[in-house]
Structures are given as structure tokens and as C-alpha cells.
Amino acid sequence: MQCPWCYIGKRKFEAGAAEFAQQGGGEVEVEYHSFELSPDTPVEYEGTPVQYLSERKGIALDQVEMMLERVTGIAKDVGLDYDYDHVHQTNTVISHELIHFAKSKGRQLEMKERLLKAYFINGEHVGRIPDLVAIAVELGYDEAEVTEALESHRFLADVKADVALAQEYGIQGVPFFVIDGKYGVSGAQEASAFANVLAQVASERDAS
């Protein structure tokens, strides 16, 4: 949820899937899985993302600023206007629970996109239940149902199961794409790379 390369990778994968479809490859079914980069982050972190990354990675503030400037430029190339001046660094586990709630309603992809936009572009807080409920209500969900699901942490076990699955796969960072359960693509690759992997999987399926 907080990885800037994940939103970029999402756009590049979507472009690759569209390229694959244009080549007659058909529709690609997408499912998102939770991965916690920083589970020890407080919900109300007092500093900025620059300070947080400096503390966590042990690098100078100006170096972090250069990193974020670079990733913001790459994001712009795929149509995303990151606004790090207004990002709320927070613990995102409850936002992952909300994605699983949306998944139970068949609307996971919509919620994933909305929460990424909330964090990187809109400057919204994605670590607190009232803020997340407001986002869900905006998308047409029932306020009481979402509140109950998040306050009871009904989907926390699903989040933890995803994290455990990532460990089984040996995934240590994101974005990471598992295609057809057997191919792993790491990083925000170019659209053509995703299109090629999808085409390879499709040809192997046809041959089996």
C-alpha cells in the first residue's frame, strides 16, 4: 500500500495486460495479495515520509528526497501525480483488511486503486478506521457493515495468510507478480515485459 513502485507497477502491468489482449490473448484475471513492508509503523507517525525513510533505511534526508523526486518523475510518466508533501505515513494493516472486505464483495480491484490514490495522490489517511470507512462509503458500501468488519478485524486473518504465502514463495519485496502460479516477475517492469510473460503462459496453456 505504501510502496511507490507498486502503484507504478500496477499501471505498467495494466498496460501490459492491455497489450496482451490487443494481440488476441484475451482477458487477464487479477487478484491482489497483502504484503506488509513495515508492520511496526505507528498509525500516527509524527514525521514526514522523508524522515521515516531516512530513519528506516539509515540514509541522509537529502538522499531520500532525491529518491522520492526520481520515483515521482517515473510515476508521472505513467499518469500518476504523487504528492509526497501531503502523504500520511502510517500503519496500513487495516487498509489491507478493507481490501479483503472489498474482495469478499467482488470489488477488490476498485478498492485497491482507490486506496493507492488516497495515499499517494489525495493525501488521505489510510491507517485509521473512520477515514477508511469514509472511503468505502464513498464507493457505495454500507457504513455500519464496513465499520463492523474493520473494528472486529474480521479480515485480519486473510491479511496474515497472504503475508505467510509471500514468505512461502520467498518474496522479500514488492511489487512482485505471480503469474499462473508458476512465474514470478519482480519490480515495476515495462509493459512489454508483462505482455511477453502473459503470452508465454498462454502458449504453454494451449500446448498442455
Summary of the structure (lengths in Angstrom):
residues: 208
radius of gyration: 17.7
end to end distance: 36.4
largest distance: 55.3
contacts: 601
relative contact order: 0.18
helix: 60%
strand: 4%
